[in-house]
Amino acid sequence: MGPWPNDPLGPQARSAADIYWIMFVAAVIVLVIVDGGLVYAGLKFRDRPGHVAKQFHGHNVLELLWTVIPTFMVISFSVLSFQKLTVMNDMSNPGMVMNVQGQQWSWTFSYPQEDRFKLIDNTYLSVGEELHIPVNTKVLLKLSSKDVIHSFWVPNIGGKKDAVPGRPTEIWIQADKPGTYRGQCFEFCGTGHADMLITLVAHAQNDYSTWAAEAVKEANRLRDPNTQKGRELFLSLPCVGCHTVKGTQAAGKVGPELTYVASKKSIAGGLLSPVNEENLTRWIKNPPAVKPGTLMPNLGLSDDQIHDIVQWLLTLKCAQNQPKCP
Ligand code: CUA
């Protein structure tokens, strides 16, 4: 990655960068010629004692030149833009098709309905936070929005497309080489807009199925039939707006991440330890009573509901030797 924030690392971004640089260089040349001529003429022909300006009217060659050259430039730019836009808007023959939904304030990436993405509950892999694609593959993203207008943008990979409620849009992306690319929602969508990030991970072709198998395994852990009630309740409550549980649609950034909450040493900012059924129950039942001033509200859940949610949270454990454990 170079010094430019929009260093193109995929064909989509390269198309935009090509147009940008060609027009930029042309604009600089025009600037130098026009402003240079202006300054030169101003100095050479300025009014001064003993100097009488040459009196003439019209100059056919000059007038022809400054009509023909700009016309030619404008036509060339139009043709060039049309060519590049044709490439950028060409949604045909994708190697992979995914659904991408924006909501305040996260993205949900849904993988194709293929066996390699199939989960134990017969749904298909659909996660927030990270978008994983294979390199050198044209990936078509079908964009939608749950609430307001968002915009999908990963500068190095290129393109930028709005996700509009009720109006499907599409964009294709492709990465040249494996790596992690940062992206950002590009349409102001509320107070969490700045945190509506995109992490695009491109895998080498032969690593992609390994990643997919891991992701499916991880997602299946979160779909244990024994904890279904609590999980579905949690995902339907405002909890998801603040907390992230990797592998689910919960991708909030306000509160602590709960992906491996059961492996943590404490909750409530260290007030409640260890993380067991009793402490989780006490916390969820009435957070402000445990920690005055906490941003976590009392949701007024019933004891049964709290029990179900706690049973699910207790399964959010980190496997041994797993990286990134709390
Ligand atoms: Cu979503 Cu800004």
Residues whose N, C-alpha, C, O or C-beta is under 5 A from the ligand:
A	BS01	CUA	I149 H150 S151 C185 F186 E187 F188 C189 H193 M196
